[in-house]
């Protein structure tokens, strides 16, 4: 049978270029190195190392064996790392979900800080809130960042849900739109003739807010495009073809658009962190704390628009 120390010796010889170097690397005596190498060569019936006055090099067969041995050693090191991560942090792989804008703008920093100095790996699932809640309830995810799906009753006692921050809705206009040139908040009633972009799904908080507000103003938005991609929405709005109501977190630079605060109170979507009920693994608890801190920072940044009714610059918002 193979002895894992034989593979370690072979790799150490390949790395250091000598038996003496392998001994120093592994903190073995040189006779021990020679013993394990000899036992491996005897087991395989092949010469694996060519000794030279300047050191030692692996033969072609030795390189072949090292290739296979490397996979074995790497897997064993992964086992050690996973066990250490599980014992220290509660999980070896942290499975987290988020909706699109949270996945790109909220989670990266929080995850980096929560897992800093650990061997915990991260698996990210990007999906809509209802799907993320179902995956978290099934314990396929350790936690997920979602926006509100409509009342506490929709979650259930088997989930722990906490609010992180409110993400206010903003009016996205083409930069050359007449209302974009006017200082101050924009009255949605003045946009009754404009085309609107809404989401593709049957449920989206911004769509519900938009239709309810416009109905109260006496008109129904004329839908010209449906998309769930905020980059697409910004592109079409910037081209001058439509206007849209988007969350603050979804605003993107680099487009010919202007964000304005509506005159009407269009509210905000509630961004939340959901995880299975009960004591969380330590790394999940740290992630929750980092998300809460990020939420407090965003809440301060979302204190309102500037005096002109425009949205604070990205460095002030983030």
Secondary structure, DSSP 8 states (H G I E B T S, - for coil): ---HHHHHHHHHHHHHSSHHHHHHHHT--HHHHHHHHHHHHHHHTS--EEEETTEEEE-HHHHHHHHHHHHHHHHHHHHHHHHHHHHHHS-SEEEEEE-HHHHHHTHHHHHHHHHTTS--EEEEEE--HHHHHHHHHTTSSSEEEEE--SSGGGT-TTEEEEEEEEEEEEEEEETTSGGGGSSS-B-GGGGTTSEEEE-SSS--HHHHHHHHHHHHTT---EEEEE-S-HHHHHHHHHTTS-EEEEEGGG--SSSSEEEE-BSS---EEEEEEEEESS---HHHHHHHHHHHHHHHHHHHHTS---TTSB---HHHH-
